[in-house]
Amino acid sequence: MGVISAGTTLLDAGALDSDVATGKMTLIKTLTASNSANLSFVHGASSVIFDGTYDSYVFKFIDIHPETDDAKLMVNFRDGGTAYDAPKTTNFYRAQHGENGSNGQQGYRTDDDLANSTAVQPLTMDIGNGNDESASGEMTIFNPSSTTFTKHFCATSSALYSGNFAMQSFAAGTINVTAAVDGVQFTMESGNFNGVIKLYGIGA
């Protein structure tokens, strides 16, 4: 979208330099889980993903449906090795409300945060495995190819819990490495899962 001034689109008209970032979202890759243990987005010779083309990347996870009832969608990061074990410091907050209007709550979740830990990080609250139950949301990671700074990420999600609760979650933190992050892996807290995860690059 161009910049509008007095009804004129300045960027399209050439009044602004075309190098001005417009925040375009470009689909890079789509992975589909079908009773899968994980979905992994890996940068390498056969899959160029985190190469510095974009300053930030957004993962959209759509209708994540666990095989195991009340399991959370989790994430971990790779920083040049083969294991998804980059240390992270994170926080986690959730809100919930029952379909019958009861038990509306919100609060910080100490069980779902990490303190410079290599453990997997929850992105959602518990997801039911009923036929109509799933979770959707998005996670942004900023400048993963940087070799100067630690990496920041944040996520928000909506899940349907088996007790018929709408659960909204917020997770954020830092990946405590200055090495480039070259892989992001999504798993369930327990068991396999179904669903779609899309990776987009954000930039000019």
N, C-alpha and C positions, 0 to 999 in steps of 0.2 A: 504494500500500500504506500502511495506517495504522501508527501506532506502537503496539506491543503492550506492555501491562503487566498481569501476572497474568492473562493470557488475555483481556484486554479491549482492543479496538482503540480507543485514546484519540481519534485524529483522527476516526474515523467516529462515535464516541459524542459528539463535540462538546466533549471536555475540552481540546483544543488548538485554537487559532485556525486557521481554514481557510486563512489566508494562509501557513502554514508550507509551504515548498517541499518537494515530494515527489519531485522528480527525474523527473517524467513525461517520456517520450520521445514527441514528436509528429511524425508524418511530414508534411513540408512539400511535398516534390516528388520525383518519380522520373523520371530520364532514362535512355533506352536507346540505346546505340550499336549501329549496324548498318553496319559498314564505314565508321565515322565518323572524321573528322580530330580532333574534339574534342567534349567535353560541357561546356557553360558554364552555371553557375548565376548568374543576374544579378538584382540588386535594381533595381527600377524601377517605373514607373507600371503596367506590365502584369504585373509579377511581384514581389510584395512578399515578400521573403525575409529580408534582414538589416535589420530595422527596430527592433531593440532589444527585441523581445518576449521573446527568450531571451538568457541570459548566455553560452551556449555552443551550438554547432551541431556535429553529427556527420554526416560523410559515410560511407556504407557502400558500398564498391565490391565487386561480386560477379561472379566468373567473368570477369575482364577477359582477353580473348583477342586478342593482337596479330596483325595480318596479317603483320608482319615478324618473323622469328625472333629471339629473344633481345633484345627491346626492353623498356625500363622504362616504367612508368606515371609520368607527370610531373604537377606542379601549378604553377600560377602565380596571382597575385592582382591584382585591379584596385582602384585607390583613387581613383575619381572621374573618371578620364579614359576613353578608349576602349581603351587598350592594357593587356594583362595583363603589367605590368612593374614591379610594386611591389618595392622593394629588400628583400632578405632576408639574414639571417645564420643559418646552419643547421648541424646536425651529422647524421651518418648512420652507422649501425652495422648489421652484418649477421652472421647465423650460417647455416651450411649443413651438410647431411649427405646423402651419396649413398644411393640406394636399395639399393646393395649393401653398405652399412655403411662405406664408405670416405670419406676426405677430409673428415672433420668439422672445421670451422674456424669461428672467429668473430673479429671485429675491426672496428676503425674504418676507414671508407672516405673517404680524403681526396679521391678523385676525385668524390665525390657530395655534398660539402658546399659551402656558399656563404659568402662574406665580403662582406656588404653589396652583393650582386649582384642585378641585375634578371633574371638567367637563370632558366630553369625549374628546379624542384627535383624530383629523383627521389623517388618514394615506395616503389618496389619495386626489387628486383634484376631481372636479366634474366628475362623470361618467354618460355618456348618457345611456338611456334605450332603444335605438334602437336595432333591432334584432342582429346587428353585433357589438354592443358596450359593453365593459366590462373593468375590471381592474384586473391586476395580480401583484404580488410582494411578498415581504417577510419581516418579522419582527423578530429580535433577541432580546431575553431578557436574561440577564446575572445573574446567580446565584440567582434565585428568592427565594430559600429556606433559604438564609442567614438571620440571625437575628442580624448581626453586622453592615452591611452597607446598605445604600440606594441602590436601584436597578436601573440599566441602561438598556435602550432599544433603538434600532434604527431600522428604516424601510426605504425601498425604494420601489417604485411602478411605474407602467406604466398604464395609463388610456386613454381611447378614450372618449373625450368630445363630446357632441351632436353637437357642432359647427365644427366638423371634425378636432379637434386638438389632436395631441399626447401630453399628459401631463405626465411629470416625476416629482415625488415628493420625498422629503427626509424629514423624521421626526425623531427626536431623543430627548432624555431627561432622567430625573431621576424620579423614583417613590420615593417620599420623605418620606419613612417609613423604619424603621429597622425591623419591623415585616415581617415574611415570606409572600410572595405573593402566594396565593393559588388558584387564579382564574383569567382568562383572558377572556374578553367578547368582541365580535365583533358585531357591529350594523351598520345601515346606518344612515346618517344624517337625513333622512326622509324616512318613509315607510319600506317595507320589501325587501328581496333580495334573489337571487339564487346564487349558486356557491359552491366551495369546499375549505375548509381550512384544511391543514395537519400540525401536530405538530411532530417535530423531536427533539431528544436529540443529542447533540454533545459531544463526549468523546471517551474514549478508547474502 
